[in-house]
Amino acid sequence: MGVPERLAERMSMAEQHEYLRARFSRRTMIRGGAVTLGAVAGGAFVPGATAQAAVSTTRTAPATGTVDGAHVAPFGRHLAYGTDPRTEMTVSWQVPVAVRKPFIRIGAHPWDLSRTIEAEVRTLFTPAGVGASGNHTQYYVHARLTHLRPGRTYYYGVGHQGFDPAQPHLLGTLGTFTTAPSHQEPFTFTAFGDEGVSYHALANNSLLLGQNPAFHLHAGDIAYGDPTGQGRTDDTGFDSRVWDQFLAQTESVAKSVPWMPAYGNHDMEAWYSPNGYGGEEARWTLPDNGPDKKNLPGVYSFVYGNTAVISLDANDISFEIPANLGISGGTQTTWLQAQLKKYRAAHDIDFIVVFFHHCAYCTSTSHASEGGVRQEWVPLFEKYTVDLVINGHNHQYERTDVIKGDKVTKKLPIGGTAYPETDGVVYVTAGAAGRSLYAFSAPLSYEGNEHDVDSVASFVNVKGGKQNETVAWSRVRYLDYSFLRVDVTPAPKGRLATLTVRGIAETGDQVDHFTVARRSK
């Protein structure tokens, strides 16, 4: 759908482009109501359970009609927790063309998928002239499930009119997910950032599934539809179709493992909405307990077992890439402090893990450290003794010693143990998920190839530019594709609960490991 002829006659090409960009903003789309689930055999749902579903969806492209649904298969399934991982899950997917009446089937067994829930369609239209493609329409579908049973594995199938996953020849399309348990027990999660679409990203995904993680944290720069990453409408090379490739690439893991992203600079796609996140809101349904859903939809928190996880948006405080600098007006930092205070006081939470994109501490020759993070958030991490901070942005693996006040309070060699209550905070850059690698100025030093140095020359991005610094906190530096595995082990009251953190290379080799220990409440 182009500019109406009567308007086009009076508009320049630039004005027509702005008209289309505004008209097809994600902000014009609506979210729907709810339908009742009810209980299924085996007590898989709490009575009165609901699933969010669309009543109607605003069109953002011409109604060209739908094809026979029997000829259209869903793809790109990806899961995300709701606010409570014990009882809430969103199943999302994509269809290549418009279909009628999309839905999800769900049940406690693969042979009992009698419950059908209508799904919400979010249509994202990218007009020709925005990036590399011609007119391109993407159809993202979401079903938000609530009142699930804790610690229960569910079977599900996604479909639409003409494509019913309960049909015998389509049973191979079924997926599963498992809700968080209601009690504390050991579990594993994984994390990385800066993935994109590549052979290396696919290799890392293949290894991720073998870790059997309860969930996966993505520390931003997800698909790289915008390769420039400045968050502006004059960024070059944008291609919305990259997201189709990305979701197909990650489906092998994300269809069964909740894929929890934070947003990085390459995730600000300025053509869809003023904050750059209109496209992301079409693709993801994340927990809605953050401080500012209008401007910061990627800020949220959830609790799994004895561990609280907080996702932040460092675009809000980045001096290096200021497209969204100050967009929250300080509300994100205020919310962060409240969350840290609440979780640290909670009697059933031992660990707090925070993840976001821009690095607090990194010696990469590309982006290095973000002064906005050090200024706004690091004092809070130290005040509330955060146990682990995970970043991306720099395409490599780097891990610090234990830090407090920008200084090393305790050297943390490979295999060592940190005690945040007394020592300080450990920071890990896990940005080697799949995009091209960066570089270090200091020699590499990793498990089996340790090369300790007393100081490393680097820089920090501050207001006004780069500020050189020489640091002593860079302990592990590995320059190849990798991800993070974290094993969480609860403990009886008064004994040491642990996070065992491992850097895993694309080859499967372990390049780092250390432990974070805290006395259980």
Secondary structure, 3 states (H helix, E strand, C coil): CCCCHHHHCCCCHHHHHHHHHHHCCHHHCCCCCEEECCCCCCCCECCCCEEECCCCCCCCCCCCCCCCHHHCCCEEEEEEECCCCCCCEEEEEEECCCCCCCEEEEECECCECCEEEECEEEEEEECCCCCCCCCEEEEEEEEEECCECCCCEEEEEEEECCECCCCHHHHHHCEEEECCCCCCCCEEEEEECCCCCCHHHHHHHHHHHHCCCCEEEECCCCCCCCCCCCCCCCCCCCCCCHHHHHHHHHHHHHCCCCEEECCCHHHCCCCCCCCCCHHHHHHCCCCCCCCCCCCCCCCEEEEECCEEEEECCHHHHCCCCHHHCCCCCCHHHHHHHHHHHHHHHCCCCCEEEEECCCCCCCCECCCCEEHHHHHHCHHHHHHCCCCEEEECCCCCEEEECEEECCEEEECCCCCCEECCCCCCECEEEECCCCCCCCCECCCCEECCECCCCCCEEEEEEECCEEEEEEECCEEEEECCCEEEEEEEECCCCCCEEEEEEEEEECCCCEEEEEEEEEECC
